Amino acid sequence: MKRFAVVTATLLGAVILAATVAGQGRGRGEPAPPPAKQAGHGQGKLVIWGDLASFDKPGTAPMHCILTNRFRRGQYVGFRMTAIDGGTGETENTATMVIHLNYMGRTIDLPTRWRGVGGFPADEYPRQPSEMWTGVWVVPMDAQPGKLSYTVTATDQFGRSATFTPFINVVPQPTIVE
């Protein structure tokens, strides 16, 4: 059974992701047509949510892909996110997400990878395609124990934006332990 921490998304406004480059392959420098909207998509709010998991290498640690917020030095912190079109309830696979991790007084921007293309090992991703984005951060060996915080921002080809902010209590925040 999957568990997700659902959090209300804060909407902003921005456009990202173009399907073609203006003028590419056109004889007189005419701009390329805008990307076609998918039927039904782009009608509701963009909603994102996710969780944290151990992303240690499969077969090397029994905790691989287990939900957790406690990480030791050298462990892989896994961020698993999903974007949903609020109008259709379907995964919005045109979204681009960035994780903003607050660590030692600065913000580290971590890219995410769309896992919906399939072809991943079936023992790791039994549902193909896996309709999520993942990002990873390795806890530095000199990291001090304590709580960290993060947010995730997303934008899609329809100009919608959203921000995921975990609950402010300690449980959904990554925590470095001894």
Stockholm file with secondary structure:
# STOCKHOLM 1.0

chainA/1-178         MKRFAVVTATLLGAVILAATVAGQGRGRGEPAPPPAKQAGHGQGKLVIWGDLASFDKPGTAPMHCILTNRFRRGQYVGFRMTAIDGGTGETENTATMVIHLNYMGRTIDLPTRWRGVGGFPADEYPRQPSEMWTGVWVVPMDAQPGKLSYTVTATDQFGRSATFTPFINVVPQPTIVE
#=GR chainA/1-178 SS CCCCBCCCCEEEECCCCCSSCTTTTCTTCCCCCCCCCCTTTTSSCEEEEEEEEECCCTTTCTTTTCBCSEECTTCEEEEEEEEEETTTCSBCTTCEEEEEEEETTEEEEEECEECTTCCSCTTTCSSSSCCCEEEEEECCTTCCSEECEEEEEEECTTSEEEEECCCSSSTTSCEECC
#=GC SS_cons         CCCCBCCCCEEEECCCCCSSCTTTTCTTCCCCCCCCCCTTTTSSCEEEEEEEEECCCTTTCTTTTCBCSEECTTCEEEEEEEEEETTTCSBCTTCEEEEEEEETTEEEEEECEECTTCCSCTTTCSSSSCCCEEEEEECCTTCCSEECEEEEEEECTTSEEEEECCCSSSTTSCEECC
//
